[in-house]
Amino acid sequence: MSSELAACRQRALSMRGKLMNELPTPSARPDDSGRADKREHDADSRDAALDTRERAADARESAQAGSDQANQAILAAADERDKAADVRDALADERDRAASLDSFLRDADYGPGHKARMSAGMDRVDSKDDRISAADDRSNLTRNSRERSELDDD
């Protein structure tokens, strides 16, 4: 700082007693133009870094929006499978009850009743598979979001 002050003082002393048109213009000062160029270069570098950060933020937001849409689609599909499983479970219970009641009230052979119970049991197995798949999808979403948040923390 003191060297800058000394240089400024030296310039002022060298200009003492000169007419205004004899004084150097700002563009004629070699040491000032270098500092101005450096400041301009630094400002350009900061602007470029800011633009880069803005593009990265936009890309992250876009990726997050795409990820959110994919997650919503997975959740919607899981909900649909759960609804289908609920309907099949209700129908299976109804058929099973009707077959049990029919075989209990009538003293008939167990052929049709047994067939209805087997069909109801198969529907329950299918419903169970759908519920397991839906639960796996939901658990994968939470696992993926946990991994993504761990990556974002880095």
N, C-alpha and C positions, 0 to 999 in steps of 0.2 A: 504494500500500500504506500509506503514512504517513497519507493522508487517511482511509482506513478505520480505521486505528488511532486517529486523532484523533476520529473520529465515535463509535467505540466507547467511548473514554475519556469523551467528552462525555456519552453516554448513561449511563454508569456514575456519573459525578458527579451527574447530575440525579436519579438514583435513590437516592443516598446519604441515609440517614435516613428513608426512607419505609417504611411497613409493607408486609408481603408482599402483602396484598390491594390495595394501591395501585399496585403495580408493573404495568406493561403486560404483557398476555399476548402470546405470539408472534404471534397473529393480529392484535393491535392495533398491531404494529410495521409501519409502511407500507413501510420500505425493505427489510425482510427478505422480505416476501411477494413483492415484485417479483423478487428474486433466485431465490426458490424456483420461481416461475412460469417464469422463464427456464430454470432447470435442468430443470424438467419438460418444457418445450417442446423443449429441446435433446435430452433423452432420447427423447422421442417422435419427433423428426426422425431420430435415429440408428436407432431401431427401424424406422421406415418405410423408411429407406435399406437397412437390412439385409434387410428383407422383400423389397424390390425386387430386390436382388442375389440372394437365394435363388431367387426366381421366375425370374430370368434364367438362373441356373445350371441349374435344373430344365428350363427350355425348351431350353437347349443340350444337356443330356444326352438329352432326349427326341428332339431332332432328330438327334443323333449315333446314337442307337439305330436310328432309322428309316433313316438313311443306311447304317448297317452292314448292316441287313437287305436293303436294295436292292442293296448291293455283293455280298452273299452270293448273292443271286438271279442277278445278272449273272455271277458266277464259276461258279455251278452250270450256267447255260445254256451258257457257253463250254466247260465241261468236257464237257457232253453232246454239243455239236457236235464236239468233238475225238474223243470216243469213236466217234461215228457216222462220222466221217471215217476213223478207224483201221479200222473194220470194212469200209467201202467200199474202202479201199486194199487190204486183205488179199484181199477177194473179187475185186477188179480184177486184182491180181497173179496170183491163182489162175486166173482165166479167161484172162488173157493167156498165161500159161505153158501152159495146156492147149491153147489155140488154136495157139500157136506149135509146140508139140510135135506136135500132130495134123497141122498143115500140113507140118511137116518130115518126119514119118515116113510120111505118105501122100502119094502123088503125085496129089493131087486138085486140083480147082480151088480158088481162094482165096476163094470167096464166103463160106462160113460162118466161116472163120478170120478173114477181114478184118472181118466183121460183129462177131465177138467182140472183136477188138482195138479196134475203134471204140467198142464199149460200155465196155470197160475204160478206154479213154482218157477218155471222158466222165465215168466215175466218178472218175477222178483229178482232172479239172477241178473237179467238184463238191466233192471233198474239199479241194482247194486253196482254193476259195472259203470253205468252212467254217473252215479253219484261219486264213485271213486275217481273217475276221469275229471269230473268238475272240480272236486277237491284238489286233485293234483294240479290242475290249471291254476287255481287260485294260489296254491302254495308256490308254484313256479313264479307267479307274478311277484309275490313278496320276496322270494329269494333273489329274483332279478333286480328288484328295486333296492334291496340291501346291498347287492354287489355294485350297483350303479352308484349308490351313495358313498360306498367305500372308495370307489374310483374318483368321485368328485372331491372327496376329502384330501386326496393326494395332491 
